[in-house]
Amino acid sequence: MLPYPPRSPDIVKSVRQRWLFGYWMRLRATRALPLWSDLDMAELDSCLDDLTIVVVSGSVGSLYSRVRRRVARRRDCPALETYDQTVRIRMPVYTVSKVTDAESRPVLYERLLLPFSDFGEKVFRIIAFLETISPAGAFERQKLMTDPQTASGFAVKAVLQPSSGVKQARLARPARS
């Protein structure tokens, strides 16, 4: 099991991911998890192109047949472990992987996983928000994630928690790109 230390949401670089985390926190309010039925898809309009909704079924380790096919075919893939971690701890998990494009330019692959419940305590669905950015500017998107991810590829792995005693800033909803 990879360690996922608790971190402030300030580590999230993406404006849209920060907004999405804040939206998740507002929906959660005082509950352990936000309810899926409270989610307003119209609010997520600016994020839809980069969102994947994962239905959680079965036990941890066999939850994500769709995600497994999409992310990797290996059981020991660290990317899959982030989904397991999200279900186990019932909190948002944020990771940044360092990858390179076809032209060997560095690319950061940010993943934010947000758990939702159907009626209370158990994770029912996960919203996965995936975003890529390159410090070098433009990059080639095709075949970006074809190489298997490794644990050493994670530049950041964290459980996002609100700062204690600090009210979350309400960010404006990002415009659709």
Secondary structure, DSSP 8 states (H G I E B T S, - for coil): -----EE-GGG---HHHHHHHHHHHHHHTTSSS-BGGG--GGGGGGGGGGEEEEE--SSTTSS-HHHHHHH-S-TT-HHHHHHHHHHHH-S-EEEEEEEE-TT--EEEEEEEEEEEESSSSSEEEEEEEEEEE-TTS----TTTT-S---GGGEEEEEEE---TT------------
